[in-house]
């Protein structure tokens, strides 16, 4: 997006006052959305995000700026303004730049943004009619497809030779939201599978017809769900999107953004037991074409498979370049950002609890009284204390080892450290689920994942009194 | 940017009427960590959003790239968007309102205050946190951000509107420790006049809120009379305001359907929308170019109007309320400067008769634990017990669950602690007859 000569000029302007690392992140993104409301195309839009972020590091200090004007004058002005935050002498002069080869994790057969909108509409129209056809009490169905194609260039330097990386990121996400109404009661259900994959995958591999049906059926079932009880219970969490528990309760607290500043319950936990011995967990940005995967991270590092917990022992953090300096740890390909308007930092990609030995049916059968959560809306965590909350949008009562009535309005709260220790069963059915994770460097696509797990003594919030 | 050139090109490509919105934003942001500046940002961005009528259909396009091919990109996106739309937009592009109440609340002195003074200010705040109490074990973040925004709105009928505003947000969080207990607390100040901030009050408020959480006890789960702190009430009121969108109501997906002109809250609830209120959120035209006006939304518990854009208004056979927004290719609605009338009662007077209740001071995870269509919600909360008319001990790990419409109907009253919050809502603490509190007490 800019010539090598200009990139070197900008890096040198950034490093003029003693910075020991400078980086230029250039982005040109086309994103497209088409949404059908009750079977009719309500809106479709195409937008372009375009700009550059410049970052300079000096020891434990960082400065960052962005602009959507990529002219020479604008980039040199920004680099100059940022460099003036430091008052030292130049330590690095960039003389040349080397084009770096990057691994290919996500193989695409053309950008999703090149697929004619009419094709997407055809699929969505059928999905909409499946959802609407589930029951006459479905009063509204919004189905849509969001996709983006991002061209990225990174130039960085911490010596006389700058490194130049070129990458593309493609994401596509099908979504289906069904709203059911009966009398004054309104309930909704959402399905949103996504992937870094070509259109063919969405049409032929994704079970979108099933997902469309499921959205409608769940919304209808919720119309007769009873209020969730409140208190401390044994909670069984189904595989896939259930992994949001680990993501919120533990994953964020293992990011270097929190651990490097001792702002996490797990700050000094490497080598220590932080989870039940039956728990192992990974963050893996290299799973081909998965929603959270990428060829390289936002700093140019190749993505990696990082083990975070091994048999209950904390063995690693998610480390970006800047926070790695405080930790004395190497960056491990986990630096991510929403777009050029965000300074990158350590973030999760595809994060999951590894498969255990239990058969998921046995876990349910061995639970006398408890809550079975099969789907979540999402959640949040406060990394310093590890306190989290997440909301279940599909949950059931377990009585005598059997899944019984559906409940609504179910919130799980607790602390990450406690929950990890209280996992007493881990299934063998690991699966991944897609979501958007919002944090310091913006909103990014992530996979959460786990097999079926059981947690003892978890606080459940709802309006249904005590569970009997 | 030559808007007329865009309109001429649009016309030549068969776009019968069009509008162009241009936003330029400059911002600075920095934060301290352990007496040093660890984050420092200087940003500038620009964006263009076009909308128009092509072959009788409404289409949009947006770009952040300002160059020789930008108009071509916008027109290509607009035409494709219109061609694919099956949505019957019957109102077209808005020519303009007869009158606009334009005022200027841009504070030049904020923009001209040297950056060194702003850096010094947050260093000073960090120092005062440590000096305030030995129980402050860490100050993870004191940050300052300032935005300068210029919005321009043009259409092919000759309408030209412009608005400039600036504001700052100072936010801070602290970690307090007592024995084995660790608590966190944070807050923010916003505005566009730095001379009005009271650092000592800000520091005391945050540290006290952290220290007050020590010694939290489990809570017995059951319905309680609940005093909602103003920030919490404002967060829950936002759900009510979103549900008041005429678009949601007309799609049968709002719990406020069929309630325009009817009782939706207790008689003590009075809510106004005042987009023309002086201050950083002042705005005199909406996303469609319609003049904004101040108006009553809820009068003594009765819902007077939904929020209408031009299209939903036409469907309902009435005028737009000036609440239109254009985002992501869709015309929706939004509200600005929503004011809930406070009372003259002190907090103690308001809760004097509560024997066994809960004061909820913070909620987390509302976005995840909410069904916006039904108004049902369940989320993590933080707060204190109310015993015999007094706020007493802190509560450990509680949840708050309820229904927004029921909550509005159960408002017993408000106190006199009115404050305008950065979300654009002004309100005071609200006492609710009963809400469901979950806790970990067996």
Interface residues (C-beta under 8 A of the other chain):
Chain A: X28 X33 X34 X35 X37 X38 X40 X41 X42 X43 X44 X45 X46 X47 X48 X49 X50 X51 X60 X61 X62 X63 X64 X65 X66 X67 X68 X69 X78 X81 X82 X85 X117 X118 X121 X139 X140 X179 X181 X184 X185 X186 X187 X188 X228 X230 X231 X232 X261 X262 X263 X341 X343 X376 X377 X378 X379 X380 X382 X384 X385 X387 X388 X389 X390 X391 X408 X409 X410 X411 X413 X414 X459 X460 X461 X462 X463 X465 X466
Chain B: X33 X36 X37 X38 X39 X40 X41 X42 X43 X44 X45 X46 X47 X60 X61 X62 X63 X64 X65 X66 X73 X76 X77 X80 X81 X84 X85 X86 X87 X138 X140 X175 X182 X183 X184 X221 X222 X251 X252 X253 X255 X328 X329 X330 X364 X365 X367 X368 X369 X370 X371 X372 X373 X374 X376 X377 X378 X379 X380 X397 X398 X399 X400 X401 X402 X436 X438 X439 X440 X442
